[in-house]
């Protein structure tokens, strides 16, 4: 019979719940400021239950939304700083090709942000696209734009580098501790399966589990958990066999490969799930709780948050210490959703 783990109580400046890439970068920025910071995760690390695992993520400056295009310049710089600090390669430049109908407004906005921010790239007609990339078939007569600065981030390695940097600065990381209760107040009390902790502020970056933590705090965000362009999913059933849960999503990918990359075998060699927590407008939630101003929420990263995590972590850090954020936050406020109030002052 295993010995019982004695609960313990500690006081921190900030507790961060959720040690994915967003929570880890938040904790990293807080520790860089010298704050006493605790980072909690409900699963033993590393794990594949959330949204930050795997070999790779895309990084790009080709964005149709101006607010993300602005943030990406700093995000690249912060990734470079982390690489230098970790002494490890986290980014491989490959370039990126975006296809779209010439009249598509989102494609045109993407082209405009690349020009506005002086991102090296190239425009392609349907004909020049096929000449330059003969393996690509513009199935519906699409045109293209390239982002030469884009590439691939090594996801697992990057997450480990952020967490290592956090711990080197004195941060406390506790995994295998599920949060069972949050009591708001001037000092927030967080109870887990193994202990009781208190802090001046709390940051919730719990991915698909965000609403389960927010419900007892009187808040539910319009979040759906699903695979990218795929089927709704339950995070508690994350480990179902792909054959049972992901066939529609795999079919989407197979259809795309068959039409646009006809020289490739469309069947995947490896299938691995990654949870996406989507908002209705696919913009992030980065805001204070409407009632409890020292509880900060980072959620709804909608499948495109990994590349922006260094800046997201900085913004959540700034909110948690009461600073004015570095970027305009209106696209990320909770009150943009119908029926949800503005944050507490």
C-alpha positions as CSV (number, residue, x, y, z in Angstrom):
1,X,0.0,0.0,0.0
2,X,1.5,3.3,-1.1
3,X,2.1,5.9,1.6
4,X,-0.2,8.9,1.6
5,X,1.2,12.2,0.3
6,X,1.1,14.9,3.0
7,X,-0.7,18.1,1.8
8,X,1.3,21.3,2.1
9,X,0.6,25.0,1.9
10,X,2.7,27.6,0.2
11,X,2.3,31.3,-0.7
12,X,3.4,32.5,-4.1
13,X,3.1,35.7,-6.1
14,X,1.4,33.9,-8.9
15,X,0.0,30.4,-9.6
16,X,-0.3,29.3,-13.2
17,X,-2.6,26.3,-13.9
18,X,-1.8,24.4,-17.0
19,X,1.8,23.8,-18.2
20,X,1.3,23.7,-21.9
21,X,3.2,26.2,-24.0
22,X,1.0,29.2,-23.0
23,X,1.1,28.6,-19.3
24,X,4.8,27.7,-19.4
25,X,5.7,30.9,-21.2
26,X,3.5,32.9,-18.7
27,X,5.4,31.3,-15.8
28,X,8.7,31.9,-17.6
29,X,8.0,35.6,-18.0
30,X,6.9,35.9,-14.3
31,X,10.0,34.1,-13.1
32,X,12.2,36.4,-15.2
33,X,10.8,39.3,-13.2
34,X,11.8,37.6,-10.0
35,X,8.3,36.7,-8.9
36,X,7.7,33.5,-6.8
37,X,5.7,31.5,-9.3
38,X,4.1,28.0,-9.2
39,X,3.3,26.2,-12.4
40,X,0.8,23.3,-12.1
41,X,-0.3,20.5,-14.5
42,X,-2.8,17.8,-13.8
43,X,-0.8,15.1,-15.8
44,X,2.8,13.9,-15.3
45,X,5.1,15.7,-17.8
46,X,5.7,15.4,-20.6
47,X,2.3,14.2,-21.9
48,X,0.2,14.3,-25.0
49,X,-3.2,15.1,-23.5
50,X,-3.3,18.7,-24.4
51,X,-2.3,21.0,-27.3
52,X,1.5,21.5,-27.0
53,X,3.0,18.1,-27.7
54,X,4.4,16.6,-30.8
55,X,7.4,17.2,-33.1
56,X,6.5,20.4,-34.9
57,X,4.3,23.5,-35.2
58,X,4.2,26.1,-38.0
59,X,5.6,29.5,-37.4
60,X,4.7,32.3,-39.9
61,X,4.1,36.0,-40.3
62,X,1.5,35.5,-43.0
63,X,-1.6,36.4,-41.1
64,X,-4.9,37.9,-42.4
65,X,-5.5,39.6,-38.9
66,X,-3.4,42.7,-38.3
67,X,-3.2,42.2,-34.5
68,X,-1.5,38.8,-35.0
69,X,0.8,40.1,-37.7
70,X,2.0,42.9,-35.3
71,X,2.7,40.4,-32.5
72,X,4.6,37.9,-34.7
73,X,7.6,40.2,-35.1
74,X,8.2,40.1,-31.3
75,X,7.3,36.5,-31.2
76,X,10.2,35.6,-33.6
77,X,12.6,37.7,-31.4
78,X,11.5,35.9,-28.2
79,X,11.9,32.5,-29.8
80,X,15.4,33.4,-30.9
81,X,16.2,34.5,-27.3
82,X,15.0,31.2,-26.0
83,X,17.1,29.3,-28.5
84,X,20.2,31.2,-27.4
85,X,19.4,30.7,-23.8
86,X,18.7,27.0,-24.2
87,X,21.6,26.4,-26.5
88,X,19.3,24.3,-28.7
89,X,17.8,24.7,-32.2
90,X,14.1,25.3,-31.8
91,X,13.2,26.8,-35.3
92,X,14.0,25.7,-38.8
93,X,13.3,28.1,-41.6
94,X,11.5,26.4,-44.5
95,X,9.2,29.1,-46.0
96,X,5.5,28.8,-46.3
97,X,3.1,28.8,-49.3
98,X,-0.5,30.1,-48.8
99,X,-3.0,29.2,-51.5
100,X,-6.3,31.0,-52.0
101,X,-8.8,32.3,-54.5
102,X,-7.6,35.7,-55.8
103,X,-10.9,37.3,-54.8
104,X,-10.9,35.7,-51.3
105,X,-10.9,38.6,-48.7
106,X,-8.9,36.6,-46.2
107,X,-6.2,35.7,-48.8
108,X,-6.1,39.4,-49.8
109,X,-5.7,40.5,-46.2
110,X,-2.9,38.0,-45.7
111,X,-1.1,39.5,-48.8
112,X,-1.6,43.1,-47.4
113,X,-0.1,42.3,-44.0
114,X,3.0,40.7,-45.5
115,X,3.5,43.9,-47.6
116,X,2.8,46.2,-44.7
117,X,5.3,44.5,-42.4
118,X,7.9,44.1,-45.1
119,X,7.9,40.3,-44.8
120,X,10.0,38.7,-47.7
121,X,7.8,36.7,-50.0
122,X,6.5,36.3,-53.5
123,X,3.1,36.4,-55.3
124,X,2.2,33.6,-57.7
125,X,-0.5,33.3,-60.4
126,X,-2.0,29.9,-61.0
127,X,0.4,29.3,-63.9
128,X,3.5,30.5,-62.1
129,X,2.6,28.5,-59.0
130,X,2.4,25.3,-61.0
131,X,5.7,26.1,-62.8
132,X,7.6,26.8,-59.6
133,X,6.0,24.0,-57.6
134,X,5.1,21.2,-60.1
135,X,4.1,18.9,-57.3
136,X,1.3,21.2,-56.3
137,X,-2.0,21.2,-58.3
138,X,-4.1,24.4,-57.8
139,X,-7.3,22.3,-57.8
140,X,-9.7,25.2,-58.0
141,X,-7.4,27.6,-59.8
142,X,-5.9,29.2,-56.7
143,X,-3.1,31.7,-56.6
144,X,-0.4,31.8,-54.0
145,X,1.8,34.0,-51.7
146,X,4.9,32.8,-50.0
147,X,6.3,33.9,-46.6
148,X,10.1,33.3,-46.7
149,X,10.5,33.8,-42.9
150,X,8.1,30.9,-42.0
151,X,9.2,27.6,-40.8
152,X,8.8,24.9,-38.2
153,X,9.1,25.0,-34.4
154,X,10.2,21.8,-32.6
155,X,7.2,21.6,-30.2
156,X,8.4,19.1,-27.6
157,X,11.9,20.6,-27.5
158,X,10.5,24.2,-27.3
159,X,8.1,23.3,-24.4
160,X,11.0,21.7,-22.5
161,X,13.2,24.7,-23.1
162,X,10.6,27.1,-21.7
163,X,10.0,24.9,-18.6
164,X,13.8,24.5,-18.0
165,X,14.2,28.3,-18.3
166,X,11.4,28.8,-15.8
167,X,13.0,26.4,-13.3
168,X,16.5,27.9,-13.7
169,X,15.0,31.2,-12.5
170,X,13.7,29.6,-9.4
171,X,10.2,28.7,-10.6
172,X,8.4,25.7,-9.0
173,X,6.8,23.2,-11.4
174,X,4.5,20.5,-10.0
175,X,3.0,17.9,-12.4
176,X,0.6,15.2,-11.6
177,X,-1.5,17.6,-9.5
178,X,-5.1,18.1,-10.6
179,X,-6.8,21.3,-9.4
180,X,-9.9,20.4,-7.3
181,X,-10.9,23.8,-6.0
182,X,-10.3,27.5,-6.5
183,X,-11.3,30.0,-3.8
184,X,-11.1,33.6,-5.1
185,X,-10.2,36.5,-2.9
186,X,-7.4,39.1,-2.3
187,X,-5.3,35.9,-1.9
188,X,-6.4,33.1,-4.2
189,X,-6.4,29.6,-2.7
190,X,-5.8,26.7,-5.0
191,X,-6.4,23.1,-3.8
192,X,-5.0,20.2,-5.8
193,X,-4.9,16.5,-5.4
194,X,-1.7,16.9,-3.4
195,X,-1.6,20.2,-1.7
196,X,-3.0,23.7,-1.0
197,X,-1.4,26.8,-2.4
198,X,-2.1,30.5,-2.2
199,X,-1.1,33.4,-4.4
200,X,-1.8,37.1,-5.0
201,X,-2.9,36.2,-8.6
202,X,-3.9,33.2,-10.6
203,X,-3.5,32.5,-14.3
204,X,-5.7,29.8,-15.8
205,X,-4.2,28.3,-19.1
206,X,-5.9,24.9,-18.9
207,X,-6.7,24.4,-22.6
208,X,-9.8,22.2,-23.1
209,X,-10.2,22.0,-19.3
210,X,-10.6,25.8,-18.9
211,X,-14.4,25.8,-18.5
212,X,-14.3,23.1,-15.9
213,X,-12.2,25.3,-13.7
214,X,-14.2,28.4,-14.5
215,X,-17.6,27.0,-13.9
216,X,-17.3,27.1,-10.0
217,X,-16.2,30.8,-10.5
218,X,-19.4,31.6,-12.3
219,X,-18.0,31.9,-15.8
220,X,-18.4,29.8,-18.9
221,X,-16.7,30.8,-22.2
222,X,-18.0,29.8,-25.6
223,X,-15.3,27.3,-26.2
224,X,-15.6,24.1,-28.3
225,X,-13.0,21.4,-28.1
226,X,-12.4,19.9,-31.5
227,X,-9.7,18.9,-34.0
228,X,-8.8,21.5,-36.6
229,X,-11.6,21.7,-39.2
230,X,-12.8,18.4,-37.7
231,X,-15.1,16.8,-35.2
232,X,-16.0,18.0,-31.7
233,X,-14.2,16.1,-28.9
234,X,-14.2,15.6,-25.2
235,X,-10.7,16.1,-23.5
236,X,-11.5,13.3,-21.1
237,X,-11.8,10.9,-24.1
238,X,-8.7,12.1,-25.7
239,X,-7.1,8.6,-25.9
240,X,-9.8,6.9,-27.9
241,X,-8.4,4.9,-30.8
242,X,-8.1,7.1,-34.0
243,X,-10.2,4.5,-35.9
244,X,-13.1,5.3,-33.7
245,X,-12.8,9.1,-33.3
246,X,-10.9,10.7,-36.1
247,X,-12.0,9.1,-39.4
248,X,-13.9,12.2,-40.6
249,X,-10.8,14.4,-39.8
250,X,-8.4,12.0,-41.6
251,X,-10.7,12.0,-44.6
252,X,-10.5,15.8,-44.8
253,X,-6.7,15.5,-45.0
254,X,-6.8,12.7,-47.5
255,X,-9.1,14.6,-49.8
256,X,-6.8,17.6,-49.7
257,X,-3.7,15.6,-50.5
258,X,-5.4,13.7,-53.4
259,X,-6.6,17.0,-55.0
260,X,-3.7,19.4,-54.3
261,X,-0.7,17.0,-54.0
262,X,-1.5,14.2,-56.4
263,X,2.0,12.8,-56.4
264,X,1.7,11.8,-52.7
265,X,0.1,8.8,-51.1
266,X,-3.0,10.3,-49.3
267,X,-3.1,7.8,-46.4
268,X,-1.3,9.0,-43.3
269,X,1.7,7.0,-42.0
270,X,1.1,8.2,-38.4
271,X,-2.0,9.5,-36.7
272,X,-1.7,11.5,-33.5
273,X,-4.4,13.7,-31.8
274,X,-3.9,17.3,-30.8
275,X,-6.7,19.1,-29.0
276,X,-7.9,22.4,-30.3
277,X,-10.0,24.7,-28.0
278,X,-11.8,27.1,-30.4
279,X,-13.6,30.4,-29.9
280,X,-16.4,31.4,-32.2
281,X,-14.2,34.0,-33.9
282,X,-11.0,32.0,-33.5
283,X,-9.4,34.9,-31.6
284,X,-7.8,34.1,-28.2
285,X,-9.2,34.9,-24.8
286,X,-6.6,36.9,-22.8
287,X,-8.4,38.8,-20.0
288,X,-9.3,39.1,-16.4
289,X,-12.2,37.3,-14.8
290,X,-15.2,39.7,-15.0
291,X,-15.7,39.5,-11.2
292,X,-12.2,38.6,-9.8
293,X,-9.6,40.9,-11.2
294,X,-6.6,38.9,-9.9
295,X,-7.7,35.8,-11.8
296,X,-6.4,35.9,-15.4
297,X,-7.6,33.7,-18.2
298,X,-5.7,32.5,-21.3
299,X,-7.9,30.2,-23.5
300,X,-9.3,29.5,-26.9
301,X,-6.1,29.4,-28.9
302,X,-8.0,27.9,-31.8
303,X,-5.1,25.9,-33.3
304,X,-2.8,28.9,-34.0
305,X,-1.5,29.9,-30.6
306,X,1.8,27.9,-30.4
307,X,3.8,30.3,-32.5
308,X,2.5,33.3,-30.6
309,X,3.1,31.7,-27.1
310,X,6.1,33.9,-26.2
311,X,4.0,37.1,-26.6
312,X,0.9,35.5,-25.1
313,X,2.8,34.6,-22.0
314,X,4.2,38.1,-21.8
315,X,0.7,39.6,-22.0
316,X,-0.8,37.2,-19.4
317,X,2.2,38.0,-17.2
318,X,1.5,41.7,-17.6
319,X,-2.2,41.3,-16.8
320,X,-1.4,39.2,-13.7
321,X,1.0,41.9,-12.2
322,X,-1.4,44.7,-13.0
323,X,0.6,46.3,-15.9
324,X,-0.8,47.8,-19.0
325,X,-0.4,45.1,-21.7
326,X,2.0,45.8,-24.6
327,X,-0.6,45.3,-27.3
328,X,-4.2,46.4,-27.8
329,X,-6.3,43.8,-26.1
330,X,-9.8,44.4,-27.4
331,X,-9.7,41.4,-29.8
332,X,-9.1,39.2,-26.8
333,X,-11.6,40.5,-24.3
334,X,-14.2,38.3,-22.8
335,X,-17.0,40.8,-23.2
336,X,-16.8,40.5,-27.0
337,X,-19.0,37.4,-26.6
338,X,-22.7,38.0,-26.3
339,X,-24.0,37.9,-22.7
340,X,-20.6,38.0,-21.0
341,X,-19.6,41.1,-18.9
342,X,-16.6,43.3,-19.0
343,X,-13.8,42.5,-16.6
344,X,-13.6,43.8,-13.1
345,X,-11.5,46.9,-12.5
